[in-house]
């Protein structure tokens, strides 16, 4: 029953937290199940990729995304998933590469990027992304020229970020679904080009 260092396994710790929420009258088992089902069936990096693809095809949408991420998400039907925080899109350019981290915990726009990867929540990523972003990106296989400025955005409970990768070459010849298929979760976080 105990894990490393005598701690309870994660499933048991999660269930204890759920029991405390229920006992405090903050949620029911049914409500918790509904939330998890909604998050894990509708939350996907495909959602963020669709926003990127639309911005690559429609310059007006791109401008709206950069000005008000929440409104741009709502235009594509993702508004409910971004309530409760400010969504800010940050755009990569030939001279600037953006990267997202949450140094305090793991704040992350789940509705648009899907469940966060384990490395995003790791202490190593959270601490090193700010101190040595170029080295962290290299570990992901992304080696940028020394002339490229790397901007690290620290998410929190009030503000979440989405990276708008550089527009794909040949975007004019592709439809939005083809373009969305080029965008990965890591590209939306900034640990990949797309």
N, C-alpha and C positions, 0 to 999 in steps of 0.2 A: 504494500500500500504506500510506502513512502518512496519518494524519489531520492535523487542525489541530495546529500546533506540533511536527510531526514525530513525534507519538505514533502507536502502532499503532491501527487501528480496534478498536472494542469487541469485535467477534467474535474477532479475533486475540488480544486480551488475555485474553478468557475461555478460549479454547482453550489458551493457555499455562498458565493457572491449572489447568485440568483436567489437562493433561499433568503438571504438578508433583504434583498429588494422586495420580495414577496411579503416577508414578515413585516416590513415597514409600510406596506400598503402602496408602494410606488409602482408595482407592476404585478401582473398575474403570470402564471406559467404560459397561458395561451398568448398573452401579449408579447412575452419574450420570444416564443416560438414564431409568432407572426413577424416580428422585427427581423429575426435571423433569416427566415424564409425570404422576406422581401429583399434584404441586403444581398444574400448569396444567390438569388435567382435573377435579380435585375442589375446588380452592381457588376460592372465589367469594364476592362480597359477598352472594349469595343466602343463604349459610350464616349470616352475621351477621344478615341481615334476618329469617331464620326465628327466630333467638333473640330478637330484639326483638319480633316478632309474638307469639311464645309468651308473653313477659313482659307484653305488653299485654293478653292474654286471661286469663292465669293469674297472679294476684298471688303465689301461693306460688312459682311458677317465678321470677318477678321477684325475690323475696326471695333465692332460692337463687343466682340469677345475680349479684346484688350482693354476696352473701356469699362465693361461690366460683365464679368464672367458669369455671375448668377443669372442675369437676364439672357445671356447667350445660351446658357445651359437650358433654361426654360424654353427657349425657342425650339429646341430639339426634343423637348419632353422630359428633360432631366432635372427640372426645377425642384421637385419634391426631394430629390436626393442631395441637394445642395443647400437646403434650408438650415439655418442655425449658424452659418459662418459666411464670411466674405470669400468668394472665389476670385482669385486673381490669376489671370493668364500672363505668363512672361514669355517673350518671344526671343528665340535664338536668331542670330544674324550671322553673317560671315565673320564678324569680329567679336561677337559675344556669345558665350554658351552658358545657359542657365541650368541649375541643379537644385533639387528640392531636398530638404531634410527637416526633421523635427527634432531639435536637440533635447527637448524635455521629455518627450515620450514617443509617440508615433502618429501625430495628427496627419491626416491624409484624406484626400477627397475620394473615399471608397466608392461612391456611386458612379464616379467617372473613371476610376482606375482599377476597380475590383479590389478584392481583399489585398491588403498590403503584404509584400513579400517579407519573409523572415529577416532578410538582411537589412531591410529598411528600419526594422524595429531594434536591430542589434546595437549595443552600446558602441561597438567599434565603428560602424557606419555613422551613427549619430555624432560621435565626437570627432572623427577624422575628416568627415565631409567638410566641416568648417575650417579646420586647421590646415589640411592638405588635400584640397579637392582634386588637384591635378593627379596626385598619386592614387587617390581612390578611383578616379575615372580610368586611369591606366589599368588598374586591377580588373575593371569591367571590360577591358580591351579597347577603350576609347582614348586614343592618344591625340591630343589637340596640339596645334602649333603653339609655340611659346607666345606668339603675338595675339592669340585668342584670349580675351578676358573671360574669366570664369566668375559668374555671380552665383552665390549660394543663398537661397531663400529659405529662411527658417519658419516653417509653418507653426501654427499654434491653434488653440481652441477657437480663436476668433477669425483667423485667416488661413485659408488653404490655397495651395498653388497648383497650377497645371502648366507644364512647359509646352509651348507651341514650337515644335521643331522647324528647322529650315524646310522650306517648300521643296517637295520632291522634284527632281528633274523629270521632265515629260508630263508634268501634272496637267497641262492643257489637253493632252490626248487621253487622259484617264477620267473615268467617272468617279463619283465620290466613294462608292463602295470599293473600287480598286485602290484608291488612295488610302482609305481607312485601313486596308489590309497591310499597308506598308508601315503603319504606326504601331509601336509596341508599348507595353506598360513602361519599360525602362526608358523609352524615348520621351514619354509623358512626364517621367520623373527627372530626366536629364542625364541618366547614366548610359545612354546610347544616343546615336545621332537621330534615329527615328524609332 
